[in-house]
Amino acid sequence: MVERTVTIRNELGMHARPAAQFVRLASTFGARVEIERDGMAVNGKSIMGVMMLAAECGCELTLRAEGDDAEAAVTALGELVDRGFGE
């Protein structure tokens, strides 16, 4: 399992559009992707799960992936968050 902690940087947090970007990117990988905030872990390929995290600017998330392309998944998803989802 590969794990990385990231901080939400965009001002509006992970609202609908960034959450959709995250899920869309996560879904391109075969690895199982999980995202956690304050002890609540959700499927990173589920828009409802990701939205339930209500991740606002400044909060920390833990990204986890398990599978053949887990390293690539965590790297790509971490970069997406680090770029502020292009906002």
Secondary structure as GFF3:
##gff-version 3
##sequence-region A 1 87
A	DSSP	beta_strand	2	7	.	.	.	ID=ss1
A	DSSP	alpha_helix	16	26	.	.	.	ID=ss2
A	DSSP	beta_strand	32	37	.	.	.	ID=ss3
A	DSSP	beta_strand	40	43	.	.	.	ID=ss4
A	DSSP	alpha_helix	47	52	.	.	.	ID=ss5
A	DSSP	beta_strand	60	66	.	.	.	ID=ss6
A	DSSP	alpha_helix	70	82	.	.	.	ID=ss7
A	DSSP	three_ten_helix	84	86	.	.	.	ID=ss8
###
